[in-house]
Amino acid sequence: MQLEIRVERVGEEHIQLYQRLSKLEYGEAAAVSQANHLRWKFIDNPQGHSIGIHLYKDGNLVARMVALAKQFLYQGNVFKAAHIVDFLVHPEVRGMQSLLQLVRGLKQLTGFDFLLVMAPNQAGAAVWEKFVKMRGYFDLDVVVAALRPAALLQSTGKLRTGVLAPVLDIPWRSLMSAASMFGGSPAQFRIDPQWPAEAEIDSMFAADDWGDRVVGVRSAEFIEWRYRRSPVFRYKVFFLRIKGELKGYFVTRRTIYDGIDCEFLVDAFGSPQLTASSWGAVARREISTASRDGATVAMILGNTGWGPLSALNRLPFLTVPPRLLPRKTTVYAEWLSKPGFDIRRDNFYLALGDSDVV
């Protein structure tokens, strides 16, 4: 089997090829099978060009993985990660030969400081550990708040209530609503649904000082692209103000995950001046709204070791013990240039907004 490897910048000429391969694996309805989503994700990214590691057979694209540019900030210096996503191989060429060629393609990447992978399953973890020899630094936390516990238990087969599930959930939903109303907010703290001017957003990010922490670079241009311009994913974005001054933002997305109606807390980012009570106020409001709208569970997937996600990791949210998870999401990394910082759970902030998943 003769396969040709090309490491090349992703452009318009690849969109139809990506669509064809995605539809074969995921069907036509999947986001990665839609041309406008692929352009947004791989061509429009303001943090840099996407580089495809492609395998061709007789001129047809039969395998891909993509280095999505993702910038991180540490002590005033910007480092560019090659965030490896969209690992997909045509069924006819799956095997050791295609896998090893794609792995060799990783070694040809240039223009990046380090490789970054968030492996969402054991099969992916095996590839990065055994073949790429990457180190797994930590697992992302799964934190959930049951908004309709009876419906959740019924969907997982742990409870058989039939049509009574919505009735059984009424007292819990009422309690959640009451907690939102009476939980209170810090003085002069306001949740603003209006999108600020670009200059005000960039001024907020410029004023933040994260010290020796590593955070994904945010800018007005980035969050505009990530949360407003997606042609497929729909987000709710709320801006957080203290005494009228912009201090942070909070992002959610409603979607079906493993058959469960979920309200994901996709991103929470802002000034260290935002206290745990500030983050708690916005979280209570949003999960109460999601509960009234019929969501079954609210979920955080990220590093809750520090930062805003740490502040959100409190009741009604509970961390799911690793032994109860159907799968882990492990963070793998490898420096391509001189190491610029240590990668640790206690200093590396990652939210879903730093990935391409939701």
N, C-alpha and C positions, 0 to 999 in steps of 0.2 A: 504494500500500500504506500504510494508516494504522496506525501503531504508536504506542502510548502508553507513555511512560516514567514510572516511579515509582521514587523513591529512598526506601526504607522499611526499618524494622527487621524483620529476619527473625524470624518467629514460627511458631507451630504451623500457622497457616493456609497457610503456604508449603510445608510439607513434602511434601504430596501433589503439588503443582505441580512441585516440584524432582524428585521421583521420576519423574514422567511424562516430563520432559525428559531426565533422565539415562538412563532405560531406552531411549529412542529412540536415543541415541548410543552407550551403553556396554553395553547389555544388562542383564538383571535381576540377574546375579550380582555386578556391580560394587559396591564399597562405597558410592559416591555414588548408587546406585539403591535403597539400603535406608534406610527411615525412621528406624530407631534410630541409624544412623551420622550421618545428616543432623542429627538433634536434638542428638546429642553434639557434633558439630563446630560447629554454628552457633548453638545456643540455650544450651548448657550451659557454654560457654567462660567461665571465671572472670575473664578479663582484660577483658571488656567485651562489649557487644552487637555482633552482626554486622549490617551494613547491606547490603541487597541493592539493586543497580542492575538494575531489571527492565524488560523490554519486554513489553507485552501487545498481543495482536491479538484483537479481538472477545472480550475478557475472559479469554483464555487466555495463560498465560505462555509466551513463545516465545524468550526470551533472558534470560541473567542473567550478572552477575559479582558477586562478594560481597567486601565489605571485612571481613575477619576481624580482630578486634582483637588486636594483639600489642604488648606493652609491652617497652620497652628502657630500660636503666639507664645513665646516664652522669654521673659525678661526683656521685652522690647524687640526681640528678634523674631522674624517670620521664617518658618520652616514649611516646606511643601511636601506633603505626603502623597504617595501614589496609593490611593485607596482602591484596592482591588475588588472589583464587583463584576457581576454578570458572567460568571464562570459557566459556560454552556458548551456542550459537545454533541454533535449529531449522533444519533444512536448507531449509525453504520460505522462510525470510526472511533467509538469509545473503546478505550483500552490503554495499555501501558505506553504505546508509542505516541499517541496523541497527547497524553498527560505529560510525558517527559519533554515533548517539544514545547508545550505551553510553559512548563517550568523553566526551560532554557530561555524562553522569550523574556521572562522576568529579569534575567541577568543582563538583557540588552537595554533595559530602560535607562534613560538619561534625563537630567533636568529635575530630578526629585531628590529629596534628602533622605526619606525613609519609606519603606513599604508599610502599609497598614491594612489589616484584614479583620473584619468582624465576622467570624465563622458561625452561622446560625444552626449548625447541626453537626453530628458526629462524623458524617461522611466528609464534610468540608474540613473539619478539624484534622482528620487523618491525612488529607492532602497536604495541608500546611505543615504539619509536624513531621511526617515521614518522608515527603518528597522535597519540599522546599526547605525543610530544616529550620523553620521559623519558631521562635519562642512564643509561647502563650503567656502573656503577662498577668491577665486577670479575666474573670468572667463578668459580664454585665449583669446587674441585678434585675430581677423581675419583681415589681411591686404592684399590688392590686388593691382595689377597693371594690367590694361587691355592691353593686347598686340594686340588683334584683337577685338576691341570694337563692330564692326558690327556683327561679328560671335558670340560674347558673347551674345549680345542682341537677336540675332536670336535663339540661343540655349535655351534661357529662355522664348521664346515666346513674347518678347517685341518689336520685329522688324521682319517684313516679307519682306525679300529682295531676297529670293531664291538664285540663283547662283551668284548674284551681291555682296554678302557679302565680298568675298575676294578682289574684286575691290575697294569697299568702304573703306577697311582697309589699302590699299596701302599708302595713305598719312600719316596715323598715324604710320605705321611701319617704314616709311622713317624717320619720326621725331624721333622715338625711336633710330634708328640706328645712326642718326646724334648726338643725345645726348650722346650716348656711345663714339663716336669718339672724340667729342670736350669737353666732361665733364672734361677730364684731370685726372691725378693721382698725389698724393703727391710725392715730390722729393724722389728719392731712394727707392720708394715703388715698389715691383714686385709681380705679381701673378704667381706662379709656379705650373704647373700641375704634376710635378714629385714627387713621394712619398719619403719623407726623410727617413734617417736611424732611427731605433727605438730609439737609444740613443739621437738623436737630438730632436725628438718629446718629449720624456720624460723630457729632459732638459728644453724645452720650458714650459711645464706644471709646472715643479718644480719652475720656476722663477716667475710665476704669483702670485700676491698678491691681493686677492679680498676683503680683510678687513673684514667688518661685513656682507658681502653678502653670500648667500647660492648658490652654483653652483654644478651641477652634476659632479662627478669625471670623468675626462678624462685621458687617458694614451695611450701610443702607442699600447698596447695590446687591449684596449677597442675600439679605433677607427678603428683598423685593423679588429676586429670582426664585429663591427657595420656597417662599410661602404665598406669593401672589401670582406668579406667572406660570405655575404648573398647569398644564392643560388637562390633567387627569385627576391629580390629588387636590382635594379641597380642604383648606385649613381655616381655623378661626384664630385670629391673632389679636391679643389684647396688650395694650401698652400700659405700663405702671408708672405712676407719677407720685412724687412727694412734694407738697407745697407747689404743685403745678409743674415741677421740673421733671423731665423724662429721666427715668432711672432703670427701666428694664422692659422686658416683654415676655409673653407667655403664649404658647401655641398648642392647640389641640387639633386632633383629626378623628372623625368618626368613621369606622370601617369594620368589616367582618374579618375576624382573625380566628383561624381554626374553627370556623362555624359559630363563633360567639360574637355578639354585637358589642364592640369595644369603643370606648372613648380613650384614645391615646393622648397622653401628655407628651407631645413631641419635643418641645423645647422650652426651657426656662433659663433666662439669661439676663443678667443685670448687675448693677452696682452692688458692692458689698454693703452699702447703706440699706439695702432691702433686707429686712429682718425675716426671721422664720415666721413671725406673725403676718407679715405682708404676703409672703408666698402662700401661707395657709389660707388667708382670706380669699385670694384669687382661685386657689384650688377648690375650696369649699363651694364657691359660687359656681364654678364650671361643672363639678361633678353633680351638684344639685340639679343644674339645668339638664345635664345629660341623663340623669335619672328620670326626670319628668318627661323627657323626650323618648324614653324607652330603652336606653342603653342598658346592657346587662352588667358590664364591668368597666371600671376605669383602670388604666394600666400605664405604668412607667417602665420603660426598658432603657437602662443606662447605668452609669457609674454613680451610685448614690453615696459614695464615700465622702464627698465634700461638695460644697457649692449649693446652688439652688435646689438640685435634686435631693440633696441631703436634707434640706429644710422641708421638702415636701414629703419625705419618708416618715410620716407619722400618722396617727389615726385620722381618718378611717382607712388609710393605706397600711398594708402589711406586706413585708418582704416574704416571698415564697421561698422556703428552704430549698437549696439546690437539689436535694434528694427527691423532691416532689416534682421537679420540672421535667416535662417530656423531652426537652433538649436544652442545651446550654448555648449561650452566645459568647464565645471566647475572643478576646482581643489579642491578635498576633501582630508583631512588628519586627522590623529589621532595618538597621541603619544602612543606607547606601553611601552616605558621606560620613565625615567625622561626627560622632554622636554629639548632639547639641544639648541634650538633657536626659535625665533618667526617666524611664517610663514606669510609673508605679500607680497602683490603684489610688493612693492618697494624694496624687498630684496631677492626674490626667483626667480632665473633665470631658465626659462623652455623654451626649444625649442622643435620642433618635434623630434629631435634626442634624447631627454630624454624620449620619449614615445615609444610605439611599433607599432604606427599606420602606418607610411609611411616609 
